[in-house]
Amino acid sequence: MTFPPVATSADLVEIIDQVWVSYLDPDGVSPLVHMDPAQSASDLYAAVSITGSWHGHVVVACSTDASRACAAAFLAMKSDEVSDDDVIDVLGELANIVGGNVKSMLPPGCFVSLPYVVNAPADTLRLPSAVKVCELAGRWDEEPICVSLWQSQNELKGAHSS
Amino acid sequence: MLAIVIDDSRAMRMILKRILSQLDFDVIEAGDGREAMDTLLALEELPSLALIDWNMPNMNGLEFVTAVRDDKRLREMTLVMVTTESEQSQIVRALAAGAHEYVIKPFTSGAMVEKLALLGLVPAGANI
C-alpha cells in the first residue's frame, strides 16, 4: 500500500518558522511559541485550496489581535493603524505562502487557488469532503495562531485502495 | 534606478518596496500583470527591474513575463519572479519564458539583496 506524499506537522513547523523569520519576527525576538491545537481559539481564518494531482486546503486561523499584529508586522505599521483590508490582505498572503510551500511537497501538477478570508472562527469552516491531516498551533505575543492542512477524503480513499 | 513591484498582495508590495527603497530604487506598484502592462506602456522612462508574483488575477506573472518579452520596448527590463511557486518545472517555465531570476516566498531581505547583487543591480554585500 502506498500513500501520496503529504506534508506533516514538522513540515508546517519548518514553513512557519521561515515565514516568521522572513516577515513577522526578523529580529528573532518574538517567535511563535508552539502549543496544543485544542487550546487555539480563533476569530477569523484565511484559506487556499489545492487542486490538480492532489486535493486539499491550507487554513491559517488566528485571533483578531493576532491578525492585526501580523498585518502590522508585514506593513511596518502599528497594530492600531492597520485597516480591515490590511488584515484581509496579510492573512490571505500568509495562507498563500504556506499553501505554496505545502504544494512544493506534493506531487507535481498541483495548483493553489487565490486566498479567501472569512471573518469567523475556524471551527465554523466546513470542508465536507476533507479531513485535517496535520496542524501547527502556537501563541505569538500571547495570541493564538493555527495553521492546518486538510486533505480530500476521496484522495485518502484512493491512496488506501492503491 | 526605477523598479516596478507586481503583486496582488498590498502587504507583499510594501515589503518589496521597503527593500528596494533601502537600495535607492524608486518604486512603482501594480496589483496584477494587466495593471503593470498598462502602467509600463504609459511610462516614458521604463523601470530597469520588475519583481513579479506568479499567482495573480487578470494576468498572472508568467503571462506578464511572456508579454514583456514579446514587446520590443519592454523586453530589456530585468525580470525577477517572486513567488511561492517552487516546483522545479515551474521555475524552468518561468526562466524559459524570460525571467532572469527566481525568488521563493518566504524570503528574507538579505536573500533578496543577494539575488539583486547576482544580477548586478546592487553592489554585492549591500547592507539594508
Interface residues (C-beta under 8 A of the other chain):
Chain A: Q18 V19 V21 S22 Y23 P26 A71 F74 L75 A76 D85 D86 D89 V90 G92 E93 N96 I97 G99 G100 N101 K103 S104 P108 V112 L114
Chain B: D8 S9 R10 A11 M12 M14 I15 R18 N55 P57 T83 T84 E85 S86 E87 S89 K105 P106 F107 T108 S109
